[in-house]
Amino acid sequence: MPELVPGLVSVIVPIYNVEPFLRDCLDSLRSQTYRDLQVVMVDDGCTDGCVPIAEEFAAADDRFTLIRQENAGLSAARNNGLPYATGEYLAFVDSDDILAAHAYETLVAALNAEGADFASGGVHRYSSRGHYSGYPHNAAITSTRLSTHVSQNHRLLRDRTIWNKLFRRSFYDAHGFEFPVGRLFEDVPVTVPAHARATSVAVVNEPMYFWRVREGAVRSITQSDNDLRNMVDRFFSVNLTRDLLTESGHHDLRRIYEEQAIWDKLSSYLKYLPGASPEFRDTFLDLATAYIAAVDPGAVDRQPARVRPQWQAIRDRRVDDLIELIDQDFRPVVKPPAQPRLESAVRRMEWRDGKLVVTGHAYVPGSVPSRFGLRLLWLSADGSGRKVPLRARPHREPTGSPAEQASGFTIELNPSALRGRAGWRGGTWTVAVAATRGIGVRRDGLRVPDDWTAPMPRQRVDAGVWVSPAIVKGRLRIKVTKSAGWLTGSRRDGDDLVLEGRLRARPKAPVRIALNRARGLVVRSVVAEVTDGPHGPAFTARLPLSGIALDDHTDNHAGGLFAQRFGVDISIGDKAVALIADDDYRQIRTVVGADEVYTTVAASGLVALCTRPAGPVVTDAQWQTGGALLLRGDAPEPVDGRLVLRLRGRRRDVTFPLRSADGRWQVLVDPSAAPSLAGPLPLTAGVWDFSFRAAGHHHETTCPIGFTDAVRTALPTSAVAPGGARSVLRPAGGERATITVEVPQRDPAAQERMRAEHFPATGRAPLRDVVLFDGASGRRFVDDQAAVLAELRSRPDAPEALWTVERGQPVPDGAAPVTYETAAWYAALATSRWVVANDDLPRWFTPAQGQVVLRLGGGWPVARFGACAVAHPLGRELIDQIESDAASWTALASPGPSATPVLREELRFDGEVLEFGRPANDLLVTADAETARAEVLRRLGLPGDTRLVLYAPTRRPMDLRKRGWSDPGRLLDLPRVVASLPPGYELLARRHPGLADDVMGLAPGVLDVSGYPSVSELLLATDVLITDYSALLADFAITGRPVVLFVPDQADFAASPGLNVDLAQAAPGPVLRTSEDVAAAMHDLSSLAADHAGAAAAFAETHRTGGDGQAAARLVDWLMTAGGREIAMSGRSGLRDAR
């Protein structure tokens, strides 16, 4: 091995077929602020465009070297790259991931701070949705420690990835670490033993590494838990790691690791077992039982309650019990809301005459609060255990409930009570409360309501000392912040940022201002000039902006991945404390290179210095009359992009144009009327984040959009829409803000009262001449109901129509909305003469005498979905719901005679079946295709001569176990397919309506049309359909246009839930199993149509669902006749002759 170069960081980057991601990875290495870098790129036999990209970097930067090998896998590439690494420090990076620009600068500093053998940095998951803290690293690295060890902190056993680490090469070589060749999860047999064998380890709780979540069909195999090799290699990795810990003598750590691995790693496969192939299931059981037999006998019984019964069943090979236990976890269960042990809330809070006055209530649920009941409040100091009693006076809140009025109180908190004998100390105090029930006492922190919007200002109580209320995990805390100095002003002077402030006393030692990324990791430090000002000693510090800002123009920077945040300390001699901002301090913002450098002040007064990409920032946010939010902002240069609202925890975006040519911009966001393909719709309830999306150098970039301190300190603010929904603009971390859309919560007790009122055992209200369309618009296509509604409204004397709706869903013209589970909905369901449903009605529903309930059967059921479904996650519960539902129907509408026997069996219905055709397909028979195409292209904003390919798969039962399993972008490689389309074609992707998220894996040329209001109109405008086991297969056959069946999971799907059509014999188009095959089929669409014309015609004839285009008319005629109502019959339906 060559002599190691002091200070050099050697990074080994294995590369295999990651062309879409490689440039971002290598850009992040080239952007490192630690310049003494060697990058060893190992081509592991790439077959895509990776090698030219790697060669480009090697030619442009002599720190990059490319070596080649035959494809041998990730472990071999890492091992083979090691001899080329000559640095004192060693790191590994996966070629689809991204490093923070300051990653190695920080890790080198952490490594050398106290002589650790290696350093681990924090990790964020990264996707098109942005980046976020995720498991397991958020559980492993919870604080910055410059010297720790896994024996002291067992959580570090979860820090098992290689690429967030920087090793001393001497330590790495001394222990002969090597990655197991030909196996997945190759990191763990290196990293876990490394933790055990190290003398000390440094961990930095700041994001150093962005771990890409592969979206769409191009997923890494380690993201494919249902893959057999994945599962086998996981067990191999765990067992190899156990052996290595044993060999190194770390028996205690081995036992902890063995137990942790069961729920932390091996339990991830449980959700796949019910629908897995026999080979997968048997292999798992063999490996799992062998593992259980090899580890501590009590390991299974000590597992968390959520997985313990499953592993006990595995141990005993009770397969049926195991499957039932797994599926129980994924069945919807209505749980009563948890009753808090102590009900408390802050009502008002304000500073009055130097005291914090808090008004609230506290009582024990289930008891009868008394105005004179015992309520105790006190302050408890975090860490020290010191307590300060608070005197509570009774207070009756006029607007509260009787319990809240009787248990109301007011306290006055004098800040001087928080001062200790030795003076003020910084710290946090919990406001605690206790109340009695009988002879028992309940204690808790005083709660702050989730909808709290009042300001929580701080109060200066002494020179350099502030007291401020804060909300931490829903409880009221009091923070005391103390500093040796405080910031009064800041300005830019040439290439320097000048900080000015005051000191508590004239210092006897030099004063320094330091920037740190984490406690103990100082990045910049300057000596401050101290002068005597009119109000006492003052300081002035000059920070060179060149050492703070980045002049980086990569897509990584534009996406916000290189944003920085520095804590600002003031030190006198050796003692450093956080710098606090004065009450009148005003934020500075200045552009340096590609960065905006700015100060920000936390609610407690702590100062931070930050950078973000120079781009749009919100400088004003005002609610308008009617509930819309007007955002105004600035931008240092012209911008042309979109403001993006992203629903937190889901994959759903709403976008608004954001353009600026003169440095100013504004966007109006109306939570009650957000743009969609179906027209303006309310935002669904939840937390929505703000981002800015724009074109990048190689791909679009999306970056969190910042809000100035002036805007954030005025938050939260709120507005109430006419429908009662409340939207709250709240401050969020990282100088951002969110909109929280809150809708009135459904009280189970109130639901029961409304149900009892409208569905009494006897004496129900009389029926009204109303048609209620009670659909599952969030789970089913609503085109059938919409077609019946349109036909109904065309009759001159039609009855009133109501439409069940939930927030965020459209209502067709001609119907009045009734919100699900409101009093109006209960009344409509009980008294409407006609109920037209396309999904389950409530199990408690029973039709009134004379009430007509028509169940629309939907399309031709290619896939089994009801009583015939094999190994469905809902099990017997599904059958019970189907039988209960069928008992309430007057008739079932079938799409055609050949579908009727299947529907009878699937839905357990032996009553009247109406074989009039599928009403949604009337449009496919009677409407003009070119007119429909023009309307679709207009809505989508596409040129009028665009041809359309639609990909619309059905959902899999696995969606109930793992969200997004049937996402179109997960199943099919959309970018590959769109790249193969002839010129002038656009690829549309539509998820099943039972999936709530936007389509993943989108690319230029692919449009998500899941929100398009009419599937029938889309089908009519589509030139080629790509689908699978969907009922759309039969619907589209009416058009006579070509169809491609993409069925990558045909064998698994045929086994569970099963098929009602033998696709091997009756498919109307080619049956393809890979994205490559689908892409190849797109090259010659004319041959595709000709080659399968006969099969398509035969399928259309056998599975006819279109009828003569009069299905809706016949159904309306039948409804009115069945309900005893005489209205104008359709002259087209021929119902009287048919009957």
N, C-alpha and C positions, 0 to 999 in steps of 0.2 A: 504494500500500500504506500502511495506517495506521502511525503511529509505534509502534515496538515497546515493550512494557512491560517495564522491567527486572525480572529475577528471575522473570517469569511463564513457566511451562511450558505451551505449547499442545499439545494432543494431538488429532490427527485420527483419528476412528473411523468408517470406512466400514461401513455396515450393510446386509446383504442376506440375508433369510430365515435367520436364526440364532436364532429364538425360544427354543429350549431352552437356549441358552448366553448370550444377551445380558445377562441380569440379572447373572450372575456376573461378566461382563466389566466392566459399568458399576459394579457394587458395588466391584470392586477399584480402580477409579479414584477413586471417592468415598472409599475408605478410605485413600488415600495420606497418609502422614505429612508429605509436602511439600504444604502447603495452598495455596500460590500457584499455582493450577491453572486452566486453561481447557480444557474438553472440547468439541470441535466434532464433533458426531455428524452423519453424512451418510447420509440415507436414500436408498439406491440403488434406489428403486422396489420396496420390500418388498411381498410379497403375503401374508405370514403375520402373526403378532401382534407383530412387532418394534416398529412405530411407537407403539402405546400404551405399551409399556415405556419407550421413549426419551422420550416425552412426559411420562411420570410422573417421570423423573429431571430433565428440564428444568424442570418445575413446582416440584419440591421443592428444587432446588439451582441458584442462579443462575450457577454456574460451568459448567453444562451448557447447550449450545445445539444445537438441532436444525435442520438445513437439509435441503431436499428436492430431488431431481432425478429425472428419468426414468431407468429402468434403463440404465446405460451401462458398468457394470463397475467393478471395484475401483480400477483406475488412474485413471479419470475421477473417481471419488468422492474419491480422495486429492488429485488436482490441483485439483478444484473446492473442496475444503475449505480449501486453503492461503490464499486471500485473507481468510478469516475468522479466521485464526490471528494473534494480535497479540503473542505472547510473545517474549521474548528467546531462549527455547529452544523447539525443535520436536521433536515425537515423533509416531509413528504407532503405532496399536494395531489389530490385527485383532479383530473384534467377537465372535469365539468363543474368544478367549484370555483369560488372566488375568495381572495384574501382581502381584508381591509388594508388600505394603503400603508397604515402604520403598524401592521401586525408584527413584522420581525423587529422593528425598532423597539416595540414594547416588550416582546418576549425576550430579546437579548438583555434588556435592562432588568427584567424580572429574574432571568436566569442568574445574573451576576449580582443581584442585590444582596443575597445571602448565601450564594454558592450552591444553588440547587443543581441536581443532576439533569433535570429537564423541566421545562415550563409548559403548562397547558393554558390555552386561551379559551375564552367563551365562544360559543358557537350559536349562530342563528340559522334557522332553516330559511331557504330562499326559493322563491318561485315568482311567477308573473304577478302574484298577489302582493309582493313585497317581501320583507324579511321579518322574522319574529323569533322569539326565544322558544325553543322546543325541547322535547324529551329526547335523549336522556341527559343532555348536557345541562339543562336548567335545573336538574335535580342533583347533578354531580358537582357543579361549580356554582356555589351560591354566594361566595364572597372572595375578595382578593386576599390571598395568603402567600407571602413570599418564601415561607418555609413551612411545609406541612408534610404529612405522610398518610398513606391509606390506612395504616394501622391506627392512626388517631381519628381519621375521618373515613368511615367505611363507604360514604357516598361516592368517593372517588373510584370505587369499583365500576361505577357507571361511566366514568370518563375513559371509554375504551376505544376511541378512534385514534388513528395515528396522525391524521393530517392537521389537528389543532395543536400540535406539539412542536417544540424545538428542543432537540437533545444536544447535550455535549457529546461530540463524537467519541471521545475517550470512554464515556460511560456506555454508549451503545456497543462499541466494539468489545469492551471488557466482558460483557455478558453474552456476546455472540448471538444477538437477536437475529432471527431469520423468519421470513414469512413463509407459511406452508404453501407449497406450489400446488396449483390445480384445485384450490378450495376457495369458497366464498367466506366472508366474515374472517378474513385473514388478519385483520388488525388485532383482534382480541388476544390471540396467543403471544403477541408482542407487548401490547400496552398494559394488560393486567399484570403479567410478571414484571414489567418495567416498574410499575407502581410499587410492587412488593419489594423489589431489589434495590430501589433507590434509597439513598440516605435521606434526602429531602427533595421535595418537589415544590415548585412555585406554580400557583394557579391565579389567573387574572380574570376576574368576573367582568370583562368587557368583550363585546363581539369582535373577535379577531378573524373569524372564518365564517364564510357563508356557504352552507351545505345545501346544494341544489336539490330541490324536490323535482324529480323528473315528471313532467306533466304530459298528458296525452299518452299515446300508445308507445312512445319511445321511452321506456322505463328501464332503469338499471335492474338487474336480476335481484339485487338485495332489497329492492322495493317490491318484489313479487313474492309475497309470503305464501301464496298458494302454489308456487312452483315446487315440484318434488325435489329438485336438486338444491334449491334454497333451503328447504327444511332439513334434508340430510346433512348438508354442510353446516347448518347451524348447530345441530347436535355434535357434529365432529369438532367444531370450534370450541364449544363449551367443554367437551370432554378433554380435548387437548390442553385447554387452559387449566382445568383441574389437575391434570398430570404435571404440568409445569410448576404449578404452585406447590404440589407435593414434593417434587424433586428439589425445589429450592428451600424446603423446610418450613413453608408458611402454611401450616396446617389449619390454624385458626381462620386465616383469610380464605383458605379453600372452602371451609365449611360455610362461611358467610356467602361466598360467591356461589356455591352450589344451591343454596336456598334462594338467593336473589335471582339466579338464572331461571328458576321455574316460572315465576310470574313476570320477570322483567324481559325475558327473551322467548322462552319456549311457549308461553301461553298465547303468544300472538298467532299461533296456528290453529287455535281451538275454533275460531269462528268459521274456518273453512271446512271443518270435518263433516258437518251435516250434508253438504252438497258435493263432497269430494269423491273422487274415483275410489274404488276399492283398493287400488294399489297405494294411493296416497294415505288413505285411512289406516290400512294395515301397517304400512311402514312407520307412520307416526306412532301407533300403539306399540310396535315392537321397540322402537328407539326410546320412547318415553318410559315404558315399563322397565327397560334395562337401565335407564338412567336412575329411576327411583330406587331400584334395587342396589345401585352402587353408592348412593349418597346416604347421608345421615337418616336413619329410619324415621325420625320425627320431622324431617324437612317438609313433607307434604302437609302434616297436621298444623304446622306453623305458618302456612300460607295465608295471605289475606282472605277474608271471608268471601270476596267476590269470585275467587278461583279455587278455593279449597275444596268444595264439593266436586268440581270437575276433576281435579287431580286425584281425589280419593276414588272416583269412579274409574279413572285411567289405571290407577294402581291395581284395582280389582278386575280390570278389563270388562266392566259393566257398560257395554257399548250403547245399548238403548238408553240407559239412564244418562249417559254422558251426552248424547245428542239432545235429549229433552232438556237437560240442564243448560246446554249451550243456547238452544233456541229460546228458552225462557227469558234469557237476558235481552233478547231483541224484540220481544213482544210488547206492544204498548200496554202500559199499566197506569191506570189513573190512581195516583196516590193523593190522599188528602194532604193539604198543606201542613207542613210541620208547625206545630205550636211552639213558639219560643218559651223557654223556661221563665223568662222575664220579659214582658212587653214594655219597651221604653222608647221615647223619641224626644228629640229636641224640637221645640216649636219656633222659638225665636232666640236670637243671640246678637248682642250688641255691646260695644264699649260705652260705658256711661260713668262719667266723673272718674276716669282712670280704673274702673272695675269692669270685668267681663260679666255681664248679666245674662243668664241662661234660663229660659223658661221651657218646661217640658212636662212629661208625665212618666210614671213608672208604676206598673202593677203586675201581679202574677195572674196569667190567664186562668179562667175557671173559678176564680174567687170573686167576691163582691167587694170592689175597692171602697174604702171608706176615706172620707176627707181627713180623718184623724188616724188612719192606718200608719204603720211605721214604714217610713221611707228614709233610707240613709244614703248620703252621697259623700264621696271623698275623692281626693286625688292620690294616685299611687304612682310613684316615680319608677320608671322603667330601669331596671338594673339594681338600684340601691335598696328598693323595698320601702323607702320612706313614704309615709302617708300623711296627708293633710285633710282633716275633716272639713266638710262644707255644711253650712247651716241652710237648710231648705225651709222656705216658707210656703204654705199652701197657696195654690193659685188655681182658679177655675177658668178654664178656657171656654168661651161661649160657643165656639164652633165645634168643639170636640164631642166625642161620644160620651154617654153617661160614665163609662169607666174612666175615660181620659179626663173628664172634668173632675171626678172624685179623686183622682190620683195625681192631679197637677201640682207642680211646684215651681218655685223660682229660687235660684241661687245667685249670689254675688261673689265672684272670685276676685279677691284682692291679690294682684301679682306679687306683692311683698311677701305673701305666705310661701312663695316658692323659693325665696332666697334662703340659703343656708347660713350657718353661723360664720362660715369663712367667706361669705360673699356669694355672688351669683355664679352658678355653674350651668353650662349648657346641658340640655337634656330634654326628655319627653315624659310627660305625665299622662296617665290614663284617667279619665273621669269615670269613676266607678259608681254603681248604684245598687242598692239592695232593697228588696221589699218582702213582706211577709205574706204567707198563706197558712193560716192556722198557726201551728207552732214552728213551721218550716220557714227558712229564709232562703231566698233566691238572689244570686249576685250575677252581675254582668257589667260590661262596659256600657256607658250611656250611648244609645244608638242615635245616628243621624239618618233621617229618612232618605231613601234612594232618590227622591225627587227634590232634594234640597237645592235651592237656587240662590239663596241669599249670599252676599259677600262675607268673607271671613278675614277681616283686616287684622294686621298685627299692630302692636302698641309698643312704643319705646318706653322702657321703664327706668333706664339708667343709661349713662354714656356707653355706647357699644352693646347694649343689651335690649333685646326685643322679646316680647311674649306674643304668641300667635296661636289661635285655634286651628285645628286641622282635622280632616276626616281620614282615618286609617282603617281600612277594612270595615267601613260602615260605622265605626265608633268614633266618639269625640276624643281627641287628644289635645293636649296643651303643650306647645313646644317653646322652650326657652333657648334663644340663640344668643351667643356671646362671642365677641371678637375683639382682638387687640386694636383693630382699626376698621373703618367703614368707608365705603366708596361713595363719593359725592358727585363725581363727574368723570366723563371719558370723552376723548376726542382723537381724531386722526391728525397726525402731524407728519406729513411726508410719508415715509415708509414705516413709521412707528405708530403703535396704538398707545396713547398716553392715558394712564389711570391716575386719578387724583382723589385724595380722601383725607380723612382725619384719623388721629390716633388718640387712644384713651389717655396716654401720658407720654411725656418726653422719654424716648427710649435711651437705654444705656448701651445698647448694642446695635449693630447695623440692622436695618429693616430691609427685608427682601420680599418681593412678590414672585410667587412660583406658580407654574401651571402643572397640574398632574392629571394623568389619565385615570389613575386609581390611587388610593391612599398608599403612599410610599414610593410611587413611581413618578418622580419629577421629570418633566419633559423640558421645561424652560425655567430659568430663574434669573432675575435681575435685581440689582441693588436699587432701592428707592432713595430718592433725595428727600431728606426731612427738613422742614422749615417750621418757623413759628408763625402761625397765622393769627387772625383776629379772634378766632374761636378756640385757639389752642394749637398743639402741634399738628402739622399736616404732612402728607407725603405725596410725592410724584414719582411714578414709575413709567419707564418707556420700554414697551415690548416690541421687538422687530416683527413686523407682520410677515416677513419672508419665512420666519420659523414657525408660522401658524397656518397660513393659507396654502392650498395646493393649486398649482396652475396645471391642472389635469383635464384633458378634454376627451376622455374615453367615455364609453357608454356606462361603465361602472360608476364613474363619478356623477354623470348626469342622473343616474338612477338613485343617487343618495347613499351609495354603499361606502363612500369615502368621507361621509360627514364625520366631524370630530366634536368631542365635548371635553373640555378641560375644567377641572375644578380649580378655583383660584384661592391660593393660600397667602396669608400674610405671616411672616415670621420675624420675630425679634430675637436675635441670637439663635439658639437651637430649637426654640419652641414655635411650631407652626400651627396656626388655626385657620379655619375657613374665613374668607373675607365676606363681609356683609354689606349690602347696599343700604344707603341712607333712604329715608322715606321719600325724599324728593328726587332721588336719582332717576335719570331717564336713559333708556336703552340706546346704545350706539349700534348702527349698522353701516358697514362699509364693504365695498367690493374690491377684492384683491385677486387678480388673475381670474380663474374660473370659480372662485369661492366668494360667498358672502361671509364676512367675519362679523360676529355680533355678540353682544353681551346679553345675558338673560338673568332674571332674578326670580328665584323660587318664592312661594308664598311665605316661607320662613325668613326670607331675606338673603339667603345664600346666593353668591354670585357665581356664574359659570361663563366661560368664554367658549363660543361654539363656531363651527363652520358648517355651511351647507352649500349645495350648488347654487350659483347665482341665477335666480329665476323668480317666478311670481311669488309674492308674499302677501298675505291678507293684512291690510292696515285698518280696515273698518268693517264691522258686521252689524247690521241693523235689521230687526224684524219689521216687516211691513204690515199694514192693515190687511187682514185676510190670512196671515200666517206664513207668508213667504219670507225668505231670508236674503237680503241684498248684501253680497260680499263685494268690497272694493279693495283694490290692492295696487302694488307697484311692481315693476320688473326693470332690471338694469339695462335690458336690451329688448328688441322686439321679440315677441313670442307668438307662436301659432300652434295651439294644441287644445287639449280638453281638460276641464276640471272633472275629476272622477270621484264619485261617491261610492265607497266600497262597504258592503255590509260585513261587519266583523264576524268572524267565525263561519262565514259561508263564502261561496264564490259567486257573488252577484255585484255587478257594476251598473251605475247610472252615470251617463256622461253629459257634459254641457260644454259648448264651445267656449274657449278662453283665448282671446287674441288681444295683443297690445302692440301698437306701433309707436306710441308716444310716451311709453313708460307707465301708463295708467291703464287699468282694466276694471271691469265689473261683471259679475255673474249673478243672476237671480235664481235662487234655488227654492222651489216650492215643494215642501214635503208632501203636500196633498195632491200635487199634479206633476209628478216627475215624468220626463219623456220616456216613451216605450214604443214598440212597434204597434201596440194596440191603442195608442193614444195616451194622453196624460193619465197616470195612475198614481195613487198614493204610495209612498215608500212603505215597505213592510216594517213592522215593529222591530227594533233592534238598534245597535250602535253602528253608525256610518262614519267611516274615516274619509278625510279629504286627501286627494293626490292630484298630481299634475302629470299628464301623459303627452308626450311629443315625439316627433321623429328623432332618432339618434343617428349615429354614424353607420351602424350595421343593423340595428333593430330599434324598435320603439323602446322608449324608456319611461318608467313611471316612478315618480318620486313623491314622498310625502310633502304636502304643501304647508309652509310655515305660517304662523300667526304672530304678529308683533306682541310684545309684552303689554302695550297699551290696550290691545284688544283682549288679551287673555285675562288681565287683571279685572276687567269688567264682567267676566263670566263667572257663573253660568247665567244665561238669559234664556227666555223661553217664549213660545207663542202657542196658542190653542186654536186648532182649525175648527171650522164650523161643525164637523162631525164629532168633535170631542177629543180627537187625538192631540196629544201634547208633544211638541218638538222642543228639545232642550239643546242649546249650544253650550258645550262644556269644554273646559281646558283638558288637554291630554298631554302625555309625556312627549319630550322632544320638541317643545315649543309648537305643538300642534293643537288642534281642537277636533271635536267630534259632534255630530248631531245624533242625539238619542231620540228615537221616535217611540213614544209611550202611548199605548192604547189602554182603555179601561180594562182591568183584569176581570176575568170571569170568576165569580165567586161560586164555588160548588153548592153552597147552601142556597144561594139565590137561584141557581139553575134548577135545583130540586123543587123550589117553591114555584117557579114558573111552569115547570113540567106538571106538577100536581094541579096547578090552576087551570091549565089548558087541556090536560088529559086526565080528568077525574075519572074515578071508577064508574060513576053514573052522571048523567045530566050534562053531557058535553054541549058546547055552544053549537047552534045550527050552522050548516054548511053555507058558504057564500059562493056566488058564481065567480070564482077566481081560479086561475091555473097557476100552480106553484111549480116552477122548474127548480127542483132541488138537486143540483149537480155537485160533482166533486171536481170543481174547476182547478183545484190544486193537484188532482190525482188522475183525472181522466180527460180525454178530449171532449170538448163541449159542443162540437160541431153538430151532433145529432140534435141536441136540445135547441141549439140556435136555429137550425133549419125548421124544426117544428114551430118554434116561436115566430119565425118570419112568416110561415104559412098562416098561422093563427092570426097574426096582425093584419094579414091581407084581407081577412073576412070583414065585411062592413059592420057586423054586429057582434064582434068577438068579445068574450069576457075579458076582464082585467087579467094581466099577467104579472107575476112576481118572480124574482130570480134570487136564489140564495147566493150570497156573496161573502167572501172574507176579504180583509184588507189587502190591497195590492192587486186585486183581480178585476178584470173588466166585466161590464154588464152590457149585453147586446141591446141595440135600440129596440124600443117597444116594450121593455119590461122595467118595473120598478124594483130597485134592490131591497132586499131584506137581509140584514147582517146575521150570519150564523150565530145561533145560541143567544140571540136577544129576545126580548118579549115579543117583538113583531114576528120573529121567525117561528117561535112556538105557536103563536096564534095562527099564522099562515099554515103551518103544517097540520094543525088541528082542524081548521075550518075551511080550507080550500077544497072546492068540490073535486078538482082534478090535481093530482100530484104526478109530475113527470120526472122520473129519476134515472140517472145513469150509473149509479153506484149504490152502496149500502145506505139504507135508511137506519136511523137509530134502532137499536135492538128493542127498546121499550115501545116503539111506535106500533100502534094498532089502528087500522083505518076505521073511520066512523061509518055508520050505516049510510049507504049511498055514495060514499067517497070512492072515487076511481083512482087507482094507482097503476100507472103504466111504467113498466121498467124497460128502458131502451137497452137492447142487448149489445149495441156497438157493432164492430166489424166482424168479419169471419174469424173465429178464434183459432188461429194457427197454433198458438202456444196454449198449453193447458194452464189454467189460471184459477180454477175453483176447486170443486170437490174432486176432480180428477188429477189435480197437481200432486206430483210425487215429492215427498220429503220437503214440503213447504215449511218455511220457518214458523208460520203461525199455527201449524199443527191442527189439533182438534178445534181450536178456537175459530179457525177459518170455516170449518164445516158448520159449526154452531151458528155463526153469523150468517152464512149463506142460507141455511134452513130457516132461520128466523126471518130473514129478509123476504125470501120467496113466499112465505106464508101471508105476507101483506099485499102481494101484487094481485091486481085484477087481471092483467095480461102482460105478456112478454113480447116485445117487438124483436123479431129475428131479421137479420139482413137477407135471408133467403132460405129456401127449402133445405139445401144441403147443410146449412149451419144449424138448423133447428134441433136435430137429434143431439148434436154436440152441446148446444146451449142447455137443453133440458138436463143432460147428465151433469154438466159443470155447475149449473145453478140449482139443481135439485128441484125443478119446477115441473109440475104435471098439469098446470092449468092451460088457459087459452093462449095460443101463440099466434101472433100476427105476422105473416110472411109477406110484408109489403115492400121489402128492400130496406136498405140503410138510408135514412133521410139525409144524412150529410152528403151522400153520393148523388143525390138529385142534381147537384151542381155539376158533377163530372159528366152527367148525361146531357144536361140541357144548356149549360152555359157555353159561351164562346171562349175557347182556350186563349186566343190572342188578346182578348179583352182582359182576361184574368192575368195573363202575363204582364200586360202593361201596368195594371194596378199593383202587382207584386213588385215589379221593378221600380215603380214610383216610390212606394213605401220604403224600399231598401236603398234608394238613392243610386241605382245602377243605370247605366246607359240602356236605351230602349232596344238595342239589338243584342243584349246579353242573353246567352243560353244558360240554363240552370241544371245543375246536378244536385240532388237533395239526398243527404244521408240522414236517415231517421230510424235508429234501432229501437227495439222494444226494451223494456226493463227486465232485469233478472231478479229472482227472489233474493239473490245475494245482497241486493241493495238494502234489505232489511237488516243485514248483519254488518255491512261495510258501506258507508255512504259513498255514492258516486261510482259504484261498480259498473253501472251500465252507461256511464257518460260516453257520448259519441266520440269525444276526443281521447278517451281512455282505450276504447276498443279499436279504433282505426287511426292509422298514422295520417292525420289530415294534411300536414304539410307535404308529405310524399304524394298523396293523391292529387292535391291541387297543382303540384308541379307537373303532373302528367297530363293535365287536361288540355285539349286543343285550345288555340287562341279564341277569345271571346266567350269562354265558359267561366262561370263562377260556381264555387262549391258552397252549398248551404248545409248547415248542420242543425238538426233539431233534436233536442233531448226529449225523452218521454215526459209527459207532464207530471208524472209522479216524482220526478227528480226536481229539486228546488233550485239547484245551482246553475250558473251559466256554464256553457260548454267549455271544457278545458282544452288546452293544446291548440288554441286558435293560431292562425298564421295569416299573413297577407293573402288575400284571395279567398279566405274562408269567412263566412258570415254566420253568426249564431242567430237563427230565426225561431228559437224556442218560444219567444213571446209573440210571434205572429198570430193574429186572432183567429185565422181560419186555416185549418189543415187542408181542407178540401180545395181552397183557392190555391194553396201552395202546390198541391198535387196537380192541379189543372195547368199550372204554369211551368211545371217541371218537365225537363226533357229526358232525364235519366234518374231513376230512383235507385239508391243503394240502401238496402234494409236487411232484415234477418227473419226473425220469427214474428214480426209485427203483423197486426191485422191490416196495416196499410198495404201489405203485399197483395191482398185481394182487391182492396179499393183501387189501387193504381192500375191493376190489370184492366180496368174499364177503359183506360185511355189508349191501350194498345202500344204504349211506348216501352222502351227497354228497361229492364230491371236487373240489378245485380244483387245476389244474396251473399253478404259477407258474414260468415258463421265460424269465427275462430274457435268457438266453444261448442260446436255442434254435438259432439259426443256427450259432453257434460250436461248440456241443456236438454238433450233427448232423455237423459237419465233422470234429471230433476230440473224443472217440473214436468217435462215431457212435452211431446208434440201431438197435435191432432191431424197433422199433415205429414205424409212421408215425402220429405223434400228430395230424397234420393231419386224418387220416381216421378214426382209431380212438380218440381221447381219450374217456375216460369222464366228463369234466366240462369246464368252460370252460378254455380255454388262454389264460392272461393273462401279460403281459410287464412290468407295472409294479406297484409297491406300491400306487399309487393305485387301480388296477383291482381288486386283491385286496381292498383295504379296502372298495371299493364293493360287491363281491360279498357281503361279510359283512353288509351291511345287511338283506338279505332272504334268509335261509337256506332258508325254506320254498319259495320260488320256485326257488332254486338246485337243490334236489332234484327238483322237478317238471319243470323245463325240460330236465334231462339224464338223466331216468330211463331212457329208451330206450337212449341211448348207454352208460350205465353197465351196463345189463343185457347188452348185446351184448359189451362189453369183458370182463365177468366170464365170459361163456360161452366166448369165444375164448381167453382167457388163464386158464383154470381152474387153480387151485392148491390148492383145498380138498379135493377128492375127497369121500369120504363121512365124513371125520373119523377114519379108521382108518390114516392113513399111518404113524404111529409104531409101531402094533401090527404092521403088515405088515413094516416094516423090521426090527423085533426078531425076528419069526419067521424072516425071511430070514437074518439074521445067524446065528442059532443053527443053522439048517439048514446054511448054508454052512460053519460051523465044526465041523460034526459033533457038535453038542451037542444032546441031547434035553432040552428043558425044556417046561414047560406052554405050549402054543401058545395064542394069543389066540383066544377063541371068536368074536371080532368081525372078525378080519382077513380071513378067507376066503382066506388065502394058499395053502392046499393046492389049493383049487379054481382059484385064479388060475394056479397053476403047472401 
